[in-house]
Amino acid sequence: MKILIVRMWPYTLNIKSYNCQEIGLAKALIRKGNMCDIVLYTDKECDDEDIIFDDNRKIHVYYLRAKNILKNAVFENRLYDIVKNYDVIQTTEYDQIGNVKLRKKVKNRMVIYHGPYSCEYTKGYKKKCIFSDLYYILNKDYKNTPCLSKSILATDLLKKKGFKRITTVGVGLDTARFNNETKNNKDIENLITEKEKNNYQYLLYIGKIEDRRNIMFLIDILKNICEKKSNIKLIMVGKGEKDYIEKCFNYAKNIGVYDNIIYFESMKQEELPNLYKCCDLFLLPTQYEIFGMVLLEAMYFGLPVITTLNGGSSTLIKNNETGMICSLNNVKEWEDAIFNILNDKNLKNTISNNCIKQINENYTWDKLADKFLKVYKEGVNLGDKNAGK
């Protein structure tokens, strides 16, 4: 099967520094004996490129220009020549108005992979959907398109929008990224030494330092924890706007927990496995997360996760089995969840082992590829049956 994955986002993506889901999926589909290439947006003249992996396998990446209309990518006409060469076209997000034109060109060869869902934080997305939904009134057959969703919450949104053929698949982890030799830098060596010397317990946050990720609330959690247990340290890894980072750290100083925070602006990919392994809990008090690759990574390395209800957690986590889901902005609930796991070695080990099993058996791209292929084949076959009607 010849598959083309079209990333329908009008923003430039650096595939060398960003964990690109499309590449992880494409690799897995190719390992299953298919051909798979990718279309990415560019805002400048840019040559296509080949990604070589597993010694001699290849993904071809097309870089195309597009108009940005209310965060909708409407690609240049070259896209419609490219799609002629593929059996299945996987595109992203139901609300991308460029999908309608694409579906008219490829007919029943299109599949949508959708991630966003509705919550209080996504007011801007809801407004964008109003525009899209009005547009789709004139294209009623569009909602017969087969859909793959990234989460249970995304599936719920698609059902409310009237889509009838939806399969919840989640998101996969490209474990090959961690197959290279792991390294300890001096910072991680110091963390390990200090932990052994002072009997520290490490809470870990990795991600952008921003309001969406609820960093101020994370510091409030730390304050409550440290009032009862002084050997707790919060390790934070991530970049963000300078003003917001300063605001967070000034707040930490004012409430007396600044010395309990260890901050790294960034860490190399090959160093992350050892960082995950030396920590005790992973915290993600996010207000909104389409899925959250950091959840997959933390669980893959056996690090118990405490997070809010979001795309990834709704699909990955069962309380006290593969982690904990806590209410947004309820400090006492988070405090109790943290102490329940830290103070119960059997519970912590059970969650850790279940996390490792969950990701390895269900949420690597190589495991998910068969679910994608099943939807592709059913979609194409149904298209063939309906073509003459």
C-alpha positions as CSV (number, residue, x, y, z in Angstrom):
1,M,0.0,0.0,0.0
2,K,1.2,3.5,-0.9
3,I,0.4,6.0,1.9
4,L,0.9,9.7,2.1
5,I,0.7,11.5,5.4
6,V,-0.2,15.2,5.0
7,R,0.5,17.4,8.1
8,M,-2.2,20.1,7.6
9,W,-0.7,22.7,9.8
10,P,0.6,26.0,8.3
11,Y,3.7,26.2,10.6
12,T,7.3,25.3,9.8
13,L,8.5,22.1,11.5
14,N,12.1,21.3,12.2
15,I,12.1,17.5,12.0
16,K,15.7,17.4,13.3
17,S,14.8,18.9,16.7
18,Y,11.1,18.1,17.0
19,N,9.7,14.6,17.8
20,C,7.6,14.4,14.7
21,Q,4.7,11.9,15.1
22,E,4.3,11.6,11.3
23,I,7.9,10.3,11.0
24,G,7.4,7.7,13.8
25,L,4.2,6.5,12.2
26,A,5.7,6.4,8.7
27,K,8.6,4.3,9.9
28,A,6.2,1.8,11.4
29,L,4.1,1.6,8.3
30,I,7.1,1.0,6.1
31,R,8.3,-1.8,8.4
32,K,5.0,-3.5,7.8
33,G,5.8,-3.6,4.1
34,N,4.2,-0.4,2.8
35,M,5.4,2.7,1.2
36,C,4.9,5.9,3.2
37,D,5.9,9.5,2.5
38,I,5.1,12.8,4.2
39,V,4.0,16.3,3.2
40,L,5.1,19.2,5.5
41,Y,4.5,22.9,5.3
42,T,7.3,25.4,4.5
43,D,7.2,29.1,4.2
44,K,10.3,29.3,2.0
45,E,11.9,27.7,-1.0
46,C,12.9,24.3,0.2
47,D,14.1,21.1,-1.5
48,D,12.4,17.8,-0.7
49,E,14.5,15.4,1.4
50,D,14.7,11.7,2.1
51,I,14.9,10.3,5.6
52,I,16.9,7.1,5.7
53,F,16.3,4.7,8.6
54,D,16.9,1.0,9.5
55,D,20.0,1.1,7.2
56,N,18.2,1.2,3.8
57,R,14.5,2.2,4.3
58,K,13.3,5.6,3.1
59,I,10.7,8.2,3.8
60,H,10.4,11.0,1.2
61,V,9.4,14.4,2.7
62,Y,7.7,16.9,0.4
63,Y,8.0,20.5,1.5
64,L,5.1,22.6,0.2
65,R,3.9,26.1,0.6
66,A,0.3,26.8,1.8
67,K,-1.9,29.7,2.6
68,N,-2.7,30.2,6.3
69,I,-6.4,30.9,6.6
70,L,-7.4,31.1,10.3
71,K,-4.8,28.5,11.1
72,N,-6.0,26.3,8.2
73,A,-3.4,25.2,5.6
74,V,-4.6,25.4,2.0
75,F,-1.7,23.9,0.1
76,E,-0.4,24.8,-3.3
77,N,-1.6,22.9,-6.4
78,R,1.5,20.6,-6.4
79,L,-0.2,18.6,-3.6
80,Y,-2.9,17.5,-5.9
81,D,-0.4,16.1,-8.4
82,I,1.5,14.3,-5.6
83,V,-1.6,12.6,-4.2
84,K,-2.3,10.9,-7.5
85,N,0.5,8.5,-6.7
86,Y,-0.8,7.1,-3.4
87,D,-3.5,4.7,-2.4
88,V,-4.3,6.3,1.0
89,I,-4.0,10.0,2.0
90,Q,-3.9,10.5,5.8
91,T,-4.5,14.1,6.8
92,T,-4.8,15.9,10.1
93,E,-7.7,17.4,12.1
94,Y,-11.3,17.4,11.0
95,D,-11.5,21.2,11.1
96,Q,-8.9,21.9,8.4
97,I,-10.9,23.4,5.6
98,G,-8.2,22.3,3.1
99,N,-9.4,18.7,3.8
100,V,-12.6,19.3,1.8
101,K,-10.7,20.2,-1.4
102,L,-8.3,17.3,-0.8
103,R,-11.2,14.8,-0.4
104,K,-12.8,16.0,-3.6
105,K,-9.5,15.3,-5.4
106,V,-8.8,11.9,-3.8
107,K,-12.4,10.9,-3.3
108,N,-12.6,7.9,-0.9
109,R,-8.9,7.5,-0.4
110,M,-8.7,10.0,2.5
111,V,-8.5,9.3,6.2
112,I,-8.4,11.9,9.0
113,Y,-6.2,11.6,12.1
114,H,-7.7,14.0,14.7
115,G,-6.4,15.1,18.1
116,P,-8.0,18.3,19.5
117,Y,-10.9,18.1,21.9
118,S,-13.3,20.5,23.6
119,C,-12.6,21.9,27.1
120,E,-12.7,25.2,28.9
121,Y,-9.2,26.1,27.9
122,T,-9.9,25.8,24.1
123,K,-12.1,28.8,23.5
124,G,-10.1,29.8,20.5
125,Y,-10.3,26.4,19.0
126,K,-14.1,26.4,19.5
127,K,-14.4,29.6,17.5
128,K,-12.2,28.2,14.7
129,C,-14.5,25.1,14.6
130,I,-17.6,27.4,14.2
131,F,-16.1,28.7,10.9
132,S,-15.2,25.2,9.8
133,D,-18.6,23.7,10.7
134,L,-20.4,26.4,8.7
135,Y,-18.2,25.6,5.7
136,Y,-19.0,21.9,6.0
137,I,-22.7,22.4,5.8
138,L,-22.2,22.7,2.0
139,N,-20.0,19.5,2.1
140,K,-22.2,17.1,3.9
141,D,-20.5,13.9,2.6
142,Y,-17.3,15.1,4.2
143,K,-18.4,13.6,7.5
144,N,-18.4,10.1,6.0
145,T,-14.6,10.3,5.9
146,P,-13.0,7.5,8.1
147,C,-11.4,9.1,11.2
148,L,-8.6,7.9,13.5
149,S,-8.6,9.8,16.8
150,K,-5.7,10.4,19.2
151,S,-7.8,10.1,22.4
152,I,-11.2,9.2,23.8
153,L,-11.8,12.9,24.2
154,A,-11.1,13.5,20.6
155,T,-13.5,10.7,19.6
156,D,-16.2,12.3,21.7
157,L,-15.7,15.6,19.8
158,L,-15.9,13.9,16.4
159,K,-19.1,12.1,17.4
160,K,-20.7,15.4,18.4
161,K,-19.6,16.9,15.0
162,G,-21.5,14.1,13.2
163,F,-18.6,11.9,12.0
164,K,-19.8,8.2,11.8
165,R,-16.7,6.2,11.2
166,I,-14.2,6.8,14.1
167,T,-11.5,4.6,15.6
168,T,-9.6,5.6,18.7
169,V,-6.0,4.6,18.3
170,G,-4.0,7.0,20.5
171,V,-0.5,8.1,19.7
172,G,2.7,6.0,19.5
173,L,6.2,6.3,20.8
174,D,9.2,5.9,18.5
175,T,11.3,3.8,20.8
176,A,14.2,3.8,18.3
177,R,15.0,7.3,19.5
178,F,16.1,5.8,22.8
179,N,18.1,2.9,21.3
180,N,21.3,4.8,21.1
181,E,23.7,4.6,24.0
182,T,22.3,6.7,26.9
183,K,24.6,9.2,28.5
184,N,24.9,10.9,31.9
185,N,26.0,14.5,31.8
186,K,27.5,16.1,34.9
187,D,24.1,17.4,35.9
188,I,22.5,14.0,36.0
189,E,25.5,12.5,37.8
190,N,25.1,15.3,40.4
191,L,21.4,14.5,40.7
192,I,22.1,10.9,41.3
193,T,24.8,11.6,43.8
194,E,22.7,14.1,45.8
195,K,19.8,11.7,45.8
196,E,21.9,9.0,47.3
197,K,23.6,11.3,49.8
198,N,20.5,13.2,51.0
199,N,17.8,10.7,50.4
200,Y,16.1,13.1,48.0
201,Q,12.9,12.2,46.2
202,Y,12.6,13.8,42.8
203,L,9.4,15.0,41.1
204,L,9.9,15.6,37.4
205,Y,8.3,18.0,34.9
206,I,9.4,18.1,31.3
207,G,7.8,20.5,28.8
208,K,7.4,24.1,27.9
209,I,7.3,26.5,30.8
210,E,4.0,28.2,30.1
211,D,0.6,29.1,31.5
212,R,-1.2,26.2,29.6
213,R,1.0,23.7,31.5
214,N,-0.1,25.3,34.8
215,I,3.4,25.9,36.2
216,M,2.2,28.2,39.0
217,F,-0.1,25.5,40.3
218,L,2.8,23.0,40.1
219,I,4.8,25.3,42.4
220,D,1.8,25.5,44.8
221,I,1.8,21.7,44.9
222,L,5.5,21.7,45.7
223,K,4.9,24.1,48.6
224,N,2.3,21.8,50.2
225,I,4.5,18.8,49.7
226,C,7.6,20.4,51.2
227,E,5.7,21.5,54.3
228,K,5.3,17.8,55.2
229,K,8.4,16.4,53.6
230,S,11.6,18.5,53.2
231,N,13.6,16.1,51.1
232,I,11.4,16.7,48.0
233,K,12.9,18.3,44.9
234,L,11.1,19.4,41.8
235,I,13.2,19.0,38.6
236,M,11.9,21.1,35.7
237,V,13.2,20.8,32.1
238,G,11.9,23.2,29.4
239,K,12.1,26.5,27.7
240,G,9.6,29.3,27.8
241,E,9.0,33.0,27.6
242,K,11.6,34.8,29.8
243,D,9.0,36.9,31.6
244,Y,6.8,34.0,32.5
245,I,9.8,31.9,33.8
246,E,10.9,34.8,35.9
247,K,7.4,35.2,37.2
248,C,7.2,31.6,38.2
249,F,10.6,31.6,40.0
250,N,9.9,34.8,41.8
251,Y,6.7,33.2,43.0
252,A,8.6,30.2,44.2
253,K,11.0,32.5,46.1
254,N,8.1,34.4,47.7
255,I,6.5,31.2,49.0
256,G,9.8,29.6,50.1
257,V,10.3,26.7,47.7
258,Y,12.8,28.1,45.2
259,D,15.6,26.1,46.7
260,N,13.6,22.9,46.1
261,I,13.5,23.5,42.4
262,I,16.2,22.3,40.0
263,Y,15.8,23.8,36.6
264,F,17.4,22.9,33.2
265,E,16.5,24.8,30.1
266,S,17.1,21.8,28.0
267,M,18.5,18.3,27.9
268,K,19.8,16.2,25.0
269,Q,17.6,13.3,23.8
270,E,20.2,10.7,24.8
271,E,20.3,12.0,28.3
272,L,16.6,11.8,29.0
273,P,16.4,8.0,29.8
274,N,18.7,8.4,32.8
275,L,16.8,11.5,33.9
276,Y,13.5,9.6,33.9
277,K,15.1,6.7,35.7
278,C,16.5,8.7,38.5
279,C,13.2,10.4,39.3
280,D,10.3,9.1,41.5
281,L,7.2,10.7,39.9
282,F,6.3,12.6,36.8
283,L,3.8,15.5,37.2
284,L,1.9,17.2,34.3
285,P,-0.8,19.5,35.7
286,T,-1.7,20.8,32.2
287,Q,-4.9,22.6,31.4
288,Y,-5.0,21.1,27.9
289,E,-3.0,18.5,26.1
290,I,-3.9,16.9,22.8
291,F,-2.0,13.8,23.9
292,G,1.3,14.6,25.6
293,M,4.4,12.7,24.3
294,V,6.0,13.2,27.7
295,L,3.4,11.0,29.2
296,L,4.4,8.2,26.8
297,E,8.1,8.7,27.5
298,A,7.7,8.8,31.3
299,M,5.6,5.6,31.3
300,Y,7.9,3.9,28.9
301,F,10.7,4.3,31.4
302,G,8.5,3.1,34.3
303,L,8.0,6.5,35.9
304,P,4.5,6.8,37.5
305,V,2.5,9.8,36.2
306,I,0.1,12.1,37.9
307,T,-1.7,14.4,35.6
308,T,-5.1,16.1,34.8
309,L,-7.8,14.7,32.5
310,N,-6.4,15.4,29.0
311,G,-6.1,13.6,25.7
312,G,-3.3,11.3,26.7
313,S,-4.4,10.5,30.2
314,S,-8.0,9.8,29.1
315,T,-6.6,7.0,26.8
316,L,-3.5,5.8,28.8
317,I,-4.2,6.0,32.5
318,K,-6.4,4.1,35.0
319,N,-6.1,5.4,38.5
320,N,-3.8,3.3,40.7
321,E,-3.0,1.0,37.8
322,T,-1.1,3.1,35.2
323,G,-0.9,6.4,37.1
324,M,-3.3,8.9,38.6
325,I,-5.6,11.5,37.1
326,C,-6.3,14.4,39.4
327,S,-8.7,17.4,39.2
328,L,-7.4,20.6,37.8
329,N,-6.2,23.1,40.5
330,N,-7.1,21.0,43.5
331,V,-3.8,21.1,45.5
332,K,-5.0,18.8,48.3
333,E,-6.0,16.1,45.7
334,W,-2.6,16.3,44.1
335,E,-0.8,16.2,47.4
336,D,-2.7,13.1,48.5
337,A,-1.9,11.3,45.1
338,I,1.8,12.2,45.4
339,F,2.1,10.9,48.9
340,N,0.0,7.8,48.2
341,I,2.6,6.7,45.6
342,L,5.7,7.9,47.3
343,N,4.9,6.3,50.6
344,D,3.7,2.9,49.1
345,K,6.5,1.1,47.4
346,N,4.3,-1.8,46.3
347,L,1.8,0.7,44.6
348,K,4.7,2.6,43.0
349,N,6.3,-0.6,41.7
350,T,2.9,-1.9,40.4
351,I,2.2,1.3,38.6
352,S,5.8,1.4,37.2
353,N,5.5,-2.2,35.8
354,N,2.1,-1.6,34.4
355,C,3.3,1.6,32.7
356,I,6.2,-0.2,31.0
357,K,3.9,-3.0,29.8
358,Q,1.1,-0.6,28.6
359,I,3.5,1.3,26.4
360,N,5.4,-1.6,25.0
361,E,2.3,-3.7,24.2
362,N,0.0,-1.0,23.0
363,Y,1.5,2.4,22.4
364,T,4.6,2.2,20.2
365,W,4.2,3.2,16.6
366,D,5.1,-0.4,15.6
367,K,2.2,-1.7,17.7
368,L,-0.3,0.9,16.5
369,A,0.6,0.5,12.8
370,D,-1.8,-2.4,12.4
371,K,-4.7,-0.3,13.7
372,F,-4.0,2.4,11.1
373,L,-3.6,-0.1,8.3
374,K,-7.0,-1.7,9.2
375,V,-8.7,1.6,8.9
376,Y,-6.9,2.4,5.7
377,K,-7.9,-0.9,4.1
378,E,-11.5,-0.6,5.2
379,G,-11.8,3.0,4.1
380,V,-10.3,2.2,0.6
381,N,-12.5,-0.9,0.2
382,L,-15.6,1.0,1.2
383,G,-14.7,3.7,-1.3
384,D,-14.3,1.1,-4.0
385,K,-17.7,-0.4,-3.3
386,N,-19.4,2.9,-3.3
387,A,-17.6,4.3,-6.3
388,G,-20.1,2.9,-8.8
389,K,-23.2,3.8,-6.9
